[in-house]
Amino acid sequence: MFTESNTVEAYLRDLLAGPVQETVPGIAGEPGPLYTIARAARGTGWRYVSPANLPRQSHEVFVESYLRDALLRLNPEIKEQPDRADEVIYKLRAIVLSVRSDGLIRANEEMTAWLRGERTMPFGLNHEHLPVRLINFDLSSSADPDRNDYVVTPQYTFRA
């Protein structure tokens, strides 16, 4: 029987991360409660993480551990003082909360500006404003494209 889950979701997951082997919980030596979590030999370099294995609660919009890791990896000035990552995450949470007062379109525009690296924070010398990178867009041969962490998961839900 064809369903959206076993055709569209599974196809995209396998295309990005390679085939994922289901495992049975409780069998000695078998990883994870539902699926293995690792880069596959095939796929395009994404890694699959089942919703049950994402380190977040359903009321959290961001996977904060992944976000914090990206901030440290992509921003040397944040890596120097890791508490700066909390300042950025605070700003990003504020965008999510602003949907009720400013509206969805304005919040989406602001989040897009952050994702594009168009927002700055006073993390430089003498509090100079420097751009904050959430994504490494420099994929030239001199840059390391693996500086980004590509994760695919089905049914990423958020409950307010």
MODELLER restraints for C-alpha pairs under 7 A, 6 or more apart:
rsr = mdl.restraints
at = mdl.atoms
rsr.add(forms.Gaussian(group=physical.xy_distance, feature=features.Distance(at['CA:9:A'], at['CA:154:A']), mean=6.73, stdev=0.5))
rsr.add(forms.Gaussian(group=physical.xy_distance, feature=features.Distance(at['CA:13:A'], at['CA:152:A']), mean=6.65, stdev=0.5))
rsr.add(forms.Gaussian(group=physical.xy_distance, feature=features.Distance(at['CA:14:A'], at['CA:20:A']), mean=6.95, stdev=0.5))
rsr.add(forms.Gaussian(group=physical.xy_distance, feature=features.Distance(at['CA:14:A'], at['CA:43:A']), mean=6.58, stdev=0.5))
rsr.add(forms.Gaussian(group=physical.xy_distance, feature=features.Distance(at['CA:15:A'], at['CA:43:A']), mean=5.33, stdev=0.5))
rsr.add(forms.Gaussian(group=physical.xy_distance, feature=features.Distance(at['CA:16:A'], at['CA:43:A']), mean=4.81, stdev=0.5))
rsr.add(forms.Gaussian(group=physical.xy_distance, feature=features.Distance(at['CA:16:A'], at['CA:44:A']), mean=5.00, stdev=0.5))
rsr.add(forms.Gaussian(group=physical.xy_distance, feature=features.Distance(at['CA:16:A'], at['CA:45:A']), mean=6.74, stdev=0.5))
rsr.add(forms.Gaussian(group=physical.xy_distance, feature=features.Distance(at['CA:16:A'], at['CA:46:A']), mean=5.43, stdev=0.5))
rsr.add(forms.Gaussian(group=physical.xy_distance, feature=features.Distance(at['CA:17:A'], at['CA:39:A']), mean=6.47, stdev=0.5))
rsr.add(forms.Gaussian(group=physical.xy_distance, feature=features.Distance(at['CA:17:A'], at['CA:40:A']), mean=5.82, stdev=0.5))
rsr.add(forms.Gaussian(group=physical.xy_distance, feature=features.Distance(at['CA:17:A'], at['CA:42:A']), mean=6.82, stdev=0.5))
rsr.add(forms.Gaussian(group=physical.xy_distance, feature=features.Distance(at['CA:17:A'], at['CA:43:A']), mean=4.52, stdev=0.5))
rsr.add(forms.Gaussian(group=physical.xy_distance, feature=features.Distance(at['CA:17:A'], at['CA:44:A']), mean=6.17, stdev=0.5))
rsr.add(forms.Gaussian(group=physical.xy_distance, feature=features.Distance(at['CA:17:A'], at['CA:45:A']), mean=6.21, stdev=0.5))
rsr.add(forms.Gaussian(group=physical.xy_distance, feature=features.Distance(at['CA:17:A'], at['CA:46:A']), mean=4.76, stdev=0.5))
rsr.add(forms.Gaussian(group=physical.xy_distance, feature=features.Distance(at['CA:17:A'], at['CA:47:A']), mean=5.11, stdev=0.5))
rsr.add(forms.Gaussian(group=physical.xy_distance, feature=features.Distance(at['CA:17:A'], at['CA:48:A']), mean=5.88, stdev=0.5))
rsr.add(forms.Gaussian(group=physical.xy_distance, feature=features.Distance(at['CA:18:A'], at['CA:40:A']), mean=5.27, stdev=0.5))
rsr.add(forms.Gaussian(group=physical.xy_distance, feature=features.Distance(at['CA:18:A'], at['CA:41:A']), mean=6.83, stdev=0.5))
rsr.add(forms.Gaussian(group=physical.xy_distance, feature=features.Distance(at['CA:18:A'], at['CA:42:A']), mean=4.67, stdev=0.5))
rsr.add(forms.Gaussian(group=physical.xy_distance, feature=features.Distance(at['CA:18:A'], at['CA:43:A']), mean=4.15, stdev=0.5))
rsr.add(forms.Gaussian(group=physical.xy_distance, feature=features.Distance(at['CA:20:A'], at['CA:35:A']), mean=6.89, stdev=0.5))
rsr.add(forms.Gaussian(group=physical.xy_distance, feature=features.Distance(at['CA:20:A'], at['CA:36:A']), mean=6.76, stdev=0.5))
rsr.add(forms.Gaussian(group=physical.xy_distance, feature=features.Distance(at['CA:21:A'], at['CA:35:A']), mean=6.25, stdev=0.5))
rsr.add(forms.Gaussian(group=physical.xy_distance, feature=features.Distance(at['CA:21:A'], at['CA:36:A']), mean=6.43, stdev=0.5))
rsr.add(forms.Gaussian(group=physical.xy_distance, feature=features.Distance(at['CA:22:A'], at['CA:34:A']), mean=6.22, stdev=0.5))
rsr.add(forms.Gaussian(group=physical.xy_distance, feature=features.Distance(at['CA:22:A'], at['CA:35:A']), mean=4.94, stdev=0.5))
rsr.add(forms.Gaussian(group=physical.xy_distance, feature=features.Distance(at['CA:23:A'], at['CA:30:A']), mean=6.44, stdev=0.5))
rsr.add(forms.Gaussian(group=physical.xy_distance, feature=features.Distance(at['CA:23:A'], at['CA:34:A']), mean=5.69, stdev=0.5))
rsr.add(forms.Gaussian(group=physical.xy_distance, feature=features.Distance(at['CA:23:A'], at['CA:35:A']), mean=5.61, stdev=0.5))
rsr.add(forms.Gaussian(group=physical.xy_distance, feature=features.Distance(at['CA:24:A'], at['CA:34:A']), mean=6.76, stdev=0.5))
rsr.add(forms.Gaussian(group=physical.xy_distance, feature=features.Distance(at['CA:25:A'], at['CA:33:A']), mean=5.03, stdev=0.5))
rsr.add(forms.Gaussian(group=physical.xy_distance, feature=features.Distance(at['CA:25:A'], at['CA:34:A']), mean=6.70, stdev=0.5))
rsr.add(forms.Gaussian(group=physical.xy_distance, feature=features.Distance(at['CA:35:A'], at['CA:50:A']), mean=6.58, stdev=0.5))
rsr.add(forms.Gaussian(group=physical.xy_distance, feature=features.Distance(at['CA:37:A'], at['CA:47:A']), mean=6.96, stdev=0.5))
rsr.add(forms.Gaussian(group=physical.xy_distance, feature=features.Distance(at['CA:37:A'], at['CA:48:A']), mean=5.89, stdev=0.5))
rsr.add(forms.Gaussian(group=physical.xy_distance, feature=features.Distance(at['CA:37:A'], at['CA:49:A']), mean=5.60, stdev=0.5))
rsr.add(forms.Gaussian(group=physical.xy_distance, feature=features.Distance(at['CA:38:A'], at['CA:47:A']), mean=5.72, stdev=0.5))
rsr.add(forms.Gaussian(group=physical.xy_distance, feature=features.Distance(at['CA:38:A'], at['CA:48:A']), mean=6.72, stdev=0.5))
rsr.add(forms.Gaussian(group=physical.xy_distance, feature=features.Distance(at['CA:39:A'], at['CA:45:A']), mean=6.54, stdev=0.5))
rsr.add(forms.Gaussian(group=physical.xy_distance, feature=features.Distance(at['CA:39:A'], at['CA:46:A']), mean=6.48, stdev=0.5))
rsr.add(forms.Gaussian(group=physical.xy_distance, feature=features.Distance(at['CA:39:A'], at['CA:47:A']), mean=4.72, stdev=0.5))
rsr.add(forms.Gaussian(group=physical.xy_distance, feature=features.Distance(at['CA:46:A'], at['CA:150:A']), mean=4.66, stdev=0.5))
rsr.add(forms.Gaussian(group=physical.xy_distance, feature=features.Distance(at['CA:46:A'], at['CA:151:A']), mean=5.43, stdev=0.5))
rsr.add(forms.Gaussian(group=physical.xy_distance, feature=features.Distance(at['CA:46:A'], at['CA:152:A']), mean=6.63, stdev=0.5))
rsr.add(forms.Gaussian(group=physical.xy_distance, feature=features.Distance(at['CA:47:A'], at['CA:150:A']), mean=6.27, stdev=0.5))
rsr.add(forms.Gaussian(group=physical.xy_distance, feature=features.Distance(at['CA:47:A'], at['CA:151:A']), mean=4.98, stdev=0.5))
rsr.add(forms.Gaussian(group=physical.xy_distance, feature=features.Distance(at['CA:47:A'], at['CA:152:A']), mean=6.20, stdev=0.5))
rsr.add(forms.Gaussian(group=physical.xy_distance, feature=features.Distance(at['CA:48:A'], at['CA:151:A']), mean=5.81, stdev=0.5))
rsr.add(forms.Gaussian(group=physical.xy_distance, feature=features.Distance(at['CA:48:A'], at['CA:152:A']), mean=5.00, stdev=0.5))
rsr.add(forms.Gaussian(group=physical.xy_distance, feature=features.Distance(at['CA:48:A'], at['CA:153:A']), mean=5.96, stdev=0.5))
rsr.add(forms.Gaussian(group=physical.xy_distance, feature=features.Distance(at['CA:49:A'], at['CA:151:A']), mean=6.79, stdev=0.5))
rsr.add(forms.Gaussian(group=physical.xy_distance, feature=features.Distance(at['CA:49:A'], at['CA:152:A']), mean=6.36, stdev=0.5))
rsr.add(forms.Gaussian(group=physical.xy_distance, feature=features.Distance(at['CA:49:A'], at['CA:153:A']), mean=5.43, stdev=0.5))
rsr.add(forms.Gaussian(group=physical.xy_distance, feature=features.Distance(at['CA:50:A'], at['CA:153:A']), mean=5.58, stdev=0.5))
rsr.add(forms.Gaussian(group=physical.xy_distance, feature=features.Distance(at['CA:51:A'], at['CA:153:A']), mean=6.13, stdev=0.5))
rsr.add(forms.Gaussian(group=physical.xy_distance, feature=features.Distance(at['CA:51:A'], at['CA:154:A']), mean=6.71, stdev=0.5))
rsr.add(forms.Gaussian(group=physical.xy_distance, feature=features.Distance(at['CA:51:A'], at['CA:156:A']), mean=6.52, stdev=0.5))
rsr.add(forms.Gaussian(group=physical.xy_distance, feature=features.Distance(at['CA:55:A'], at['CA:63:A']), mean=6.43, stdev=0.5))
rsr.add(forms.Gaussian(group=physical.xy_distance, feature=features.Distance(at['CA:56:A'], at['CA:63:A']), mean=5.59, stdev=0.5))
rsr.add(forms.Gaussian(group=physical.xy_distance, feature=features.Distance(at['CA:58:A'], at['CA:157:A']), mean=6.32, stdev=0.5))
rsr.add(forms.Gaussian(group=physical.xy_distance, feature=features.Distance(at['CA:58:A'], at['CA:158:A']), mean=5.11, stdev=0.5))
rsr.add(forms.Gaussian(group=physical.xy_distance, feature=features.Distance(at['CA:58:A'], at['CA:159:A']), mean=5.71, stdev=0.5))
rsr.add(forms.Gaussian(group=physical.xy_distance, feature=features.Distance(at['CA:59:A'], at['CA:158:A']), mean=5.54, stdev=0.5))
rsr.add(forms.Gaussian(group=physical.xy_distance, feature=features.Distance(at['CA:59:A'], at['CA:159:A']), mean=4.89, stdev=0.5))
rsr.add(forms.Gaussian(group=physical.xy_distance, feature=features.Distance(at['CA:59:A'], at['CA:160:A']), mean=5.59, stdev=0.5))
rsr.add(forms.Gaussian(group=physical.xy_distance, feature=features.Distance(at['CA:60:A'], at['CA:158:A']), mean=6.70, stdev=0.5))
rsr.add(forms.Gaussian(group=physical.xy_distance, feature=features.Distance(at['CA:61:A'], at['CA:158:A']), mean=6.23, stdev=0.5))
rsr.add(forms.Gaussian(group=physical.xy_distance, feature=features.Distance(at['CA:68:A'], at['CA:85:A']), mean=6.03, stdev=0.5))
rsr.add(forms.Gaussian(group=physical.xy_distance, feature=features.Distance(at['CA:70:A'], at['CA:134:A']), mean=6.28, stdev=0.5))
rsr.add(forms.Gaussian(group=physical.xy_distance, feature=features.Distance(at['CA:71:A'], at['CA:78:A']), mean=6.83, stdev=0.5))
rsr.add(forms.Gaussian(group=physical.xy_distance, feature=features.Distance(at['CA:71:A'], at['CA:85:A']), mean=6.25, stdev=0.5))
rsr.add(forms.Gaussian(group=physical.xy_distance, feature=features.Distance(at['CA:71:A'], at['CA:133:A']), mean=6.81, stdev=0.5))
rsr.add(forms.Gaussian(group=physical.xy_distance, feature=features.Distance(at['CA:71:A'], at['CA:134:A']), mean=6.02, stdev=0.5))
rsr.add(forms.Gaussian(group=physical.xy_distance, feature=features.Distance(at['CA:72:A'], at['CA:78:A']), mean=5.68, stdev=0.5))
rsr.add(forms.Gaussian(group=physical.xy_distance, feature=features.Distance(at['CA:72:A'], at['CA:79:A']), mean=4.63, stdev=0.5))
rsr.add(forms.Gaussian(group=physical.xy_distance, feature=features.Distance(at['CA:72:A'], at['CA:82:A']), mean=6.90, stdev=0.5))
rsr.add(forms.Gaussian(group=physical.xy_distance, feature=features.Distance(at['CA:74:A'], at['CA:133:A']), mean=6.08, stdev=0.5))
rsr.add(forms.Gaussian(group=physical.xy_distance, feature=features.Distance(at['CA:74:A'], at['CA:136:A']), mean=6.85, stdev=0.5))
rsr.add(forms.Gaussian(group=physical.xy_distance, feature=features.Distance(at['CA:75:A'], at['CA:132:A']), mean=6.73, stdev=0.5))
rsr.add(forms.Gaussian(group=physical.xy_distance, feature=features.Distance(at['CA:75:A'], at['CA:133:A']), mean=6.36, stdev=0.5))
rsr.add(forms.Gaussian(group=physical.xy_distance, feature=features.Distance(at['CA:77:A'], at['CA:123:A']), mean=6.33, stdev=0.5))
rsr.add(forms.Gaussian(group=physical.xy_distance, feature=features.Distance(at['CA:78:A'], at['CA:84:A']), mean=5.51, stdev=0.5))
rsr.add(forms.Gaussian(group=physical.xy_distance, feature=features.Distance(at['CA:78:A'], at['CA:85:A']), mean=6.23, stdev=0.5))
rsr.add(forms.Gaussian(group=physical.xy_distance, feature=features.Distance(at['CA:95:A'], at['CA:107:A']), mean=5.73, stdev=0.5))
rsr.add(forms.Gaussian(group=physical.xy_distance, feature=features.Distance(at['CA:95:A'], at['CA:111:A']), mean=6.86, stdev=0.5))
rsr.add(forms.Gaussian(group=physical.xy_distance, feature=features.Distance(at['CA:96:A'], at['CA:107:A']), mean=6.83, stdev=0.5))
rsr.add(forms.Gaussian(group=physical.xy_distance, feature=features.Distance(at['CA:98:A'], at['CA:107:A']), mean=6.49, stdev=0.5))
rsr.add(forms.Gaussian(group=physical.xy_distance, feature=features.Distance(at['CA:99:A'], at['CA:107:A']), mean=5.71, stdev=0.5))
rsr.add(forms.Gaussian(group=physical.xy_distance, feature=features.Distance(at['CA:113:A'], at['CA:119:A']), mean=6.33, stdev=0.5))
rsr.add(forms.Gaussian(group=physical.xy_distance, feature=features.Distance(at['CA:115:A'], at['CA:134:A']), mean=5.79, stdev=0.5))
rsr.add(forms.Gaussian(group=physical.xy_distance, feature=features.Distance(at['CA:115:A'], at['CA:135:A']), mean=6.58, stdev=0.5))
rsr.add(forms.Gaussian(group=physical.xy_distance, feature=features.Distance(at['CA:117:A'], at['CA:131:A']), mean=6.01, stdev=0.5))
rsr.add(forms.Gaussian(group=physical.xy_distance, feature=features.Distance(at['CA:117:A'], at['CA:132:A']), mean=5.67, stdev=0.5))
rsr.add(forms.Gaussian(group=physical.xy_distance, feature=features.Distance(at['CA:117:A'], at['CA:133:A']), mean=4.99, stdev=0.5))
rsr.add(forms.Gaussian(group=physical.xy_distance, feature=features.Distance(at['CA:117:A'], at['CA:134:A']), mean=6.80, stdev=0.5))
rsr.add(forms.Gaussian(group=physical.xy_distance, feature=features.Distance(at['CA:118:A'], at['CA:131:A']), mean=6.43, stdev=0.5))
rsr.add(forms.Gaussian(group=physical.xy_distance, feature=features.Distance(at['CA:119:A'], at['CA:131:A']), mean=5.63, stdev=0.5))
rsr.add(forms.Gaussian(group=physical.xy_distance, feature=features.Distance(at['CA:119:A'], at['CA:132:A']), mean=6.16, stdev=0.5))
rsr.add(forms.Gaussian(group=physical.xy_distance, feature=features.Distance(at['CA:120:A'], at['CA:129:A']), mean=5.47, stdev=0.5))
rsr.add(forms.Gaussian(group=physical.xy_distance, feature=features.Distance(at['CA:120:A'], at['CA:130:A']), mean=4.97, stdev=0.5))
rsr.add(forms.Gaussian(group=physical.xy_distance, feature=features.Distance(at['CA:120:A'], at['CA:131:A']), mean=4.12, stdev=0.5))
rsr.add(forms.Gaussian(group=physical.xy_distance, feature=features.Distance(at['CA:120:A'], at['CA:132:A']), mean=5.50, stdev=0.5))
rsr.add(forms.Gaussian(group=physical.xy_distance, feature=features.Distance(at['CA:121:A'], at['CA:129:A']), mean=4.97, stdev=0.5))
rsr.add(forms.Gaussian(group=physical.xy_distance, feature=features.Distance(at['CA:121:A'], at['CA:130:A']), mean=5.60, stdev=0.5))
rsr.add(forms.Gaussian(group=physical.xy_distance, feature=features.Distance(at['CA:121:A'], at['CA:131:A']), mean=6.57, stdev=0.5))
rsr.add(forms.Gaussian(group=physical.xy_distance, feature=features.Distance(at['CA:121:A'], at['CA:132:A']), mean=6.78, stdev=0.5))
rsr.add(forms.Gaussian(group=physical.xy_distance, feature=features.Distance(at['CA:122:A'], at['CA:128:A']), mean=5.10, stdev=0.5))
rsr.add(forms.Gaussian(group=physical.xy_distance, feature=features.Distance(at['CA:122:A'], at['CA:129:A']), mean=4.08, stdev=0.5))
rsr.add(forms.Gaussian(group=physical.xy_distance, feature=features.Distance(at['CA:122:A'], at['CA:130:A']), mean=6.29, stdev=0.5))
rsr.add(forms.Gaussian(group=physical.xy_distance, feature=features.Distance(at['CA:123:A'], at['CA:129:A']), mean=6.09, stdev=0.5))
rsr.add(forms.Gaussian(group=physical.xy_distance, feature=features.Distance(at['CA:123:A'], at['CA:130:A']), mean=6.24, stdev=0.5))
rsr.add(forms.Gaussian(group=physical.xy_distance, feature=features.Distance(at['CA:124:A'], at['CA:130:A']), mean=6.14, stdev=0.5))
rsr.add(forms.Gaussian(group=physical.xy_distance, feature=features.Distance(at['CA:135:A'], at['CA:148:A']), mean=6.44, stdev=0.5))
rsr.add(forms.Gaussian(group=physical.xy_distance, feature=features.Distance(at['CA:136:A'], at['CA:147:A']), mean=6.65, stdev=0.5))
rsr.add(forms.Gaussian(group=physical.xy_distance, feature=features.Distance(at['CA:136:A'], at['CA:148:A']), mean=6.09, stdev=0.5))
rsr.add(forms.Gaussian(group=physical.xy_distance, feature=features.Distance(at['CA:139:A'], at['CA:145:A']), mean=5.23, stdev=0.5))
